[in-house]
Amino acid sequence: MGRALEQSLVRLREFDAAQALSETPVSAQAERGKLVAEAGQALWMLVVQREATGLRDSRHIMRTYNVPGEVQRCMGLAPAPSKRGAT
């Protein structure tokens, strides 16, 4: 779970670094939101795994992985339902 969180945070940071070099188009905002949500889900899975083993304090995770506040705030939120198949 820790590696999954690391990988999702790397993807988010790489995206942010690439966007910092140019104007961020509106379409990129949606992609960034998806990356933040994915990182939030990975964070949630790690926190739940640790809590299941008795490690209740998640502050260590936030510091160790340098988790941005926006990712922390979306931790545990259910993903938006897919619009596939909707008519």
VOVO-722181 format. One record per residue (C-alpha): x, y, z; residue in three letters. Coordinates in steps of 0.5 Angstrom, whole numbers, plus 500, padded with zeros to 3 digits. Last residue first. Layout:
BEGIN
<r><X>X</X><Y>Y</Y><Z>Z</Z><resn>Ala</resn></r>
...
// end
This chain:
BEGIN
<r><X>444</X><Y>515</Y><Z>455</Z><resn>Thr</resn></r>
<r><X>449</X><Y>513</Y><Z>461</Z><resn>Ala</resn></r>
<r><X>453</X><Y>507</Y><Z>459</Z><resn>Gly</resn></r>
<r><X>459</X><Y>510</Y><Z>462</Z><resn>Arg</resn></r>
<r><X>458</X><Y>516</Y><Z>466</Z><resn>Lys</resn></r>
<r><X>462</X><Y>513</Y><Z>472</Z><resn>Ser</resn></r>
<r><X>460</X><Y>515</Y><Z>479</Z><resn>Pro</resn></r>
<r><X>465</X><Y>520</Y><Z>482</Z><resn>Ala</resn></r>
<r><X>470</X><Y>516</Y><Z>487</Z><resn>Pro</resn></r>
<r><X>468</X><Y>515</Y><Z>494</Z><resn>Ala</resn></r>
<r><X>472</X><Y>520</Y><Z>499</Z><resn>Leu</resn></r>
<r><X>477</X><Y>516</Y><Z>503</Z><resn>Gly</resn></r>
<r><X>482</X><Y>521</Y><Z>503</Z><resn>Met</resn></r>
<r><X>480</X><Y>527</Y><Z>499</Z><resn>Cys</resn></r>
<r><X>482</X><Y>532</Y><Z>505</Z><resn>Arg</resn></r>
<r><X>489</X><Y>529</Y><Z>505</Z><resn>Gln</resn></r>
<r><X>490</X><Y>529</Y><Z>498</Z><resn>Val</resn></r>
<r><X>489</X><Y>537</Y><Z>498</Z><resn>Glu</resn></r>
<r><X>493</X><Y>537</Y><Z>504</Z><resn>Gly</resn></r>
<r><X>499</X><Y>535</Y><Z>501</Z><resn>Pro</resn></r>
<r><X>502</X><Y>528</Y><Z>503</Z><resn>Val</resn></r>
<r><X>510</X><Y>529</Y><Z>505</Z><resn>Asn</resn></r>
<r><X>510</X><Y>521</Y><Z>505</Z><resn>Tyr</resn></r>
<r><X>514</X><Y>521</Y><Z>511</Z><resn>Thr</resn></r>
<r><X>510</X><Y>527</Y><Z>514</Z><resn>Arg</resn></r>
<r><X>503</X><Y>525</Y><Z>512</Z><resn>Met</resn></r>
<r><X>505</X><Y>517</Y><Z>514</Z><resn>Ile</resn></r>
<r><X>507</X><Y>519</Y><Z>521</Z><resn>His</resn></r>
<r><X>501</X><Y>523</Y><Z>522</Z><resn>Arg</resn></r>
<r><X>497</X><Y>517</Y><Z>521</Z><resn>Ser</resn></r>
<r><X>496</X><Y>515</Y><Z>529</Z><resn>Asp</resn></r>
<r><X>492</X><Y>509</Y><Z>529</Z><resn>Arg</resn></r>
<r><X>497</X><Y>503</Y><Z>528</Z><resn>Leu</resn></r>
<r><X>494</X><Y>497</Y><Z>531</Z><resn>Gly</resn></r>
<r><X>494</X><Y>493</Y><Z>525</Z><resn>Thr</resn></r>
<r><X>488</X><Y>495</Y><Z>522</Z><resn>Ala</resn></r>
<r><X>490</X><Y>502</Y><Z>523</Z><resn>Glu</resn></r>
<r><X>496</X><Y>501</Y><Z>519</Z><resn>Arg</resn></r>
<r><X>492</X><Y>498</Y><Z>513</Z><resn>Gln</resn></r>
<r><X>486</X><Y>503</Y><Z>514</Z><resn>Val</resn></r>
<r><X>491</X><Y>509</Y><Z>513</Z><resn>Val</resn></r>
<r><X>495</X><Y>505</Y><Z>507</Z><resn>Leu</resn></r>
<r><X>488</X><Y>504</Y><Z>503</Z><resn>Met</resn></r>
<r><X>486</X><Y>512</Y><Z>505</Z><resn>Trp</resn></r>
<r><X>493</X><Y>514</Y><Z>502</Z><resn>Leu</resn></r>
<r><X>492</X><Y>510</Y><Z>496</Z><resn>Ala</resn></r>
<r><X>485</X><Y>513</Y><Z>495</Z><resn>Gln</resn></r>
<r><X>487</X><Y>520</Y><Z>496</Z><resn>Gly</resn></r>
<r><X>493</X><Y>519</Y><Z>491</Z><resn>Ala</resn></r>
<r><X>487</X><Y>517</Y><Z>486</Z><resn>Glu</resn></r>
<r><X>483</X><Y>523</Y><Z>488</Z><resn>Ala</resn></r>
<r><X>489</X><Y>528</Y><Z>487</Z><resn>Val</resn></r>
<r><X>491</X><Y>525</Y><Z>480</Z><resn>Leu</resn></r>
<r><X>483</X><Y>525</Y><Z>478</Z><resn>Lys</resn></r>
<r><X>483</X><Y>532</Y><Z>480</Z><resn>Gly</resn></r>
<r><X>490</X><Y>534</Y><Z>476</Z><resn>Arg</resn></r>
<r><X>486</X><Y>531</Y><Z>470</Z><resn>Glu</resn></r>
<r><X>480</X><Y>535</Y><Z>471</Z><resn>Ala</resn></r>
<r><X>485</X><Y>541</Y><Z>471</Z><resn>Gln</resn></r>
<r><X>489</X><Y>539</Y><Z>465</Z><resn>Ala</resn></r>
<r><X>482</X><Y>540</Y><Z>461</Z><resn>Ser</resn></r>
<r><X>482</X><Y>547</Y><Z>463</Z><resn>Val</resn></r>
<r><X>489</X><Y>549</Y><Z>461</Z><resn>Pro</resn></r>
<r><X>494</X><Y>550</Y><Z>465</Z><resn>Thr</resn></r>
<r><X>499</X><Y>555</Y><Z>462</Z><resn>Glu</resn></r>
<r><X>506</X><Y>553</Y><Z>462</Z><resn>Ser</resn></r>
<r><X>512</X><Y>550</Y><Z>466</Z><resn>Leu</resn></r>
<r><X>508</X><Y>549</Y><Z>472</Z><resn>Ala</resn></r>
<r><X>504</X><Y>544</Y><Z>468</Z><resn>Gln</resn></r>
<r><X>510</X><Y>539</Y><Z>468</Z><resn>Ala</resn></r>
<r><X>512</X><Y>540</Y><Z>475</Z><resn>Ala</resn></r>
<r><X>504</X><Y>539</Y><Z>477</Z><resn>Asp</resn></r>
<r><X>504</X><Y>533</Y><Z>473</Z><resn>Phe</resn></r>
<r><X>510</X><Y>530</Y><Z>476</Z><resn>Glu</resn></r>
<r><X>508</X><Y>532</Y><Z>483</Z><resn>Arg</resn></r>
<r><X>501</X><Y>528</Y><Z>482</Z><resn>Leu</resn></r>
<r><X>505</X><Y>522</Y><Z>478</Z><resn>Arg</resn></r>
<r><X>510</X><Y>522</Y><Z>484</Z><resn>Val</resn></r>
<r><X>504</X><Y>522</Y><Z>489</Z><resn>Leu</resn></r>
<r><X>501</X><Y>516</Y><Z>486</Z><resn>Ser</resn></r>
<r><X>507</X><Y>512</Y><Z>486</Z><resn>Gln</resn></r>
<r><X>509</X><Y>513</Y><Z>493</Z><resn>Glu</resn></r>
<r><X>501</X><Y>512</Y><Z>495</Z><resn>Leu</resn></r>
<r><X>502</X><Y>505</Y><Z>491</Z><resn>Ala</resn></r>
<r><X>509</X><Y>504</Y><Z>494</Z><resn>Arg</resn></r>
<r><X>506</X><Y>505</Y><Z>501</Z><resn>Gly</resn></r>
<r><X>500</X><Y>500</Y><Z>500</Z><resn>Met</resn></r>
// end
